[in-house]
Amino acid sequence: MQRSARIKIDLDALTHNLSVVRQYSNKAKIIAVIKANAYGHGMLAIAKHLENKVDALAVACVSEALHLRNSGIDSVIVVLQGFHDQQQLDQCFDLNLEPVCHQAWQVDLLSQQGANKPLNCWLKVDSGMHRLGIHTSDVVTLSQKLSDSSAVNNVRLMTHFACADDTDSLLNQTQLDTFNECQENLEFEISMANSAAILSIPESIGDWVRPGLMLYGASPFSEKAASAFALKPVMALTSHIIAINSLSAGESIGYGSCWTCTRDTQIAVVAIGYGDGYPRHAESGTPVIIKGQRCHLVGRVSMDMITVDITDLDGSAEIGDEVVLWGEQLDISEISSCSTTIAYELLCNVGKDQ
Ligand SMILES: *Cc1c(COP(=O)(O)O)cnc(C)c1O
């Protein structure tokens, strides 16, 4: 089934963004995060491009890792949620994965396994996000249990920031201090930083960094564009014009008739909508690019179409002309802030079937 919306993936931009990660990360090893279909960019294509350029790949769950292994990816794979049961733990051994242990029962189960082929594993500490991670008071005991086990090779410690995208948040320093306090007398390698921390908290770089969003060329900060960090968008989302209509002042457009022309208006109908993952809540005024120029969405987003005011376009638009919804000339953050969401969600939504 071919709809009109297209995703273009620029792998050179991905390579470029990886070099930006390196600039910010000293000599830290890099775990490229490719969960959720590589943020909608297509997990396999991204994994193949990155496998020899980074130190590890990270996915959320064992089934994503299985897909990578079945497709011939043999890099180190970190499983961020770890195993959910014994069967998935068996798969971690079979597939040579590096699970994250974030609950004491996972540590117990893993450390009791037979020793034929020990795994590297990650112990995740809750330093203040209160989602995944063991309590700081259990770090010594549980890390010891893992490193004593013949089923485990290297143990590393990690934590995750709740508010790294908010550089003013006091929680960032609190989490850094909390994590450092519990790991500084232990000998393990550490990992703290996601994209936002890589770009804004130099003390969080540690031994391993875990970039996701920035690899794809988007900014994790609402108030700072990707270009401020020289990041280049990997994904472009395009479609084309399927109708052009002339409306008079006073006529309204689309479902709910919620946008009314204040002047005689040229409207281009573009074949993309929330059925393609374009956000339904994109408000009137959301930018799109036609003929290299910024125009604005007006009226409500439909399932398969949006309407765009092209009255002020320099030169005339025609049926079939390409429309860029985000990409090189249009930072996805602009679209996410016009639709009260984040770039992460937009990327995942359009790229579900990539
Ligand atoms: C998704 C994820 C990352 C990557 O986060 P970005 O904000 O996309 O850089 C890093 N670490 C963990 C534990 C994650 O779940």
The ligand as a MOL file (V3000), in Angstrom:
LIG
                    3D

  0  0  0     0  0            999 V3000
M  V30 BEGIN CTAB
M  V30 COUNTS 15 15 0 0 0
M  V30 BEGIN ATOM
M  V30 1 C 15.9650 6.0390 25.1590 0
M  V30 2 C 17.0950 6.0550 26.1270 0
M  V30 3 C 18.2740 6.7810 25.8580 0
M  V30 4 C 18.4100 7.7180 24.6850 0
M  V30 5 O 17.7740 8.9450 25.0000 0
M  V30 6 P 17.8290 10.2180 24.0220 0
M  V30 7 O 17.1390 11.2750 24.8020 0
M  V30 8 O 17.0690 9.8470 22.8020 0
M  V30 9 O 19.2480 10.4910 23.7520 0
M  V30 10 C 19.3280 6.6620 26.7400 0
M  V30 11 N 19.2270 5.8630 27.8390 0
M  V30 12 C 18.1110 5.1860 28.1390 0
M  V30 13 C 18.0670 4.3440 29.3710 0
M  V30 14 C 17.0000 5.2610 27.3070 0
M  V30 15 O 15.8830 4.5890 27.6160 0
M  V30 END ATOM
M  V30 BEGIN BOND
M  V30 1 1 1 2
M  V30 2 1 2 3
M  V30 3 2 2 14
M  V30 4 1 3 4
M  V30 5 2 3 10
M  V30 6 1 4 5
M  V30 7 1 5 6
M  V30 8 2 6 7
M  V30 9 1 6 8
M  V30 10 1 6 9
M  V30 11 1 10 11
M  V30 12 2 11 12
M  V30 13 1 12 13
M  V30 14 1 12 14
M  V30 15 1 14 15
M  V30 END BOND
M  V30 END CTAB
M  END
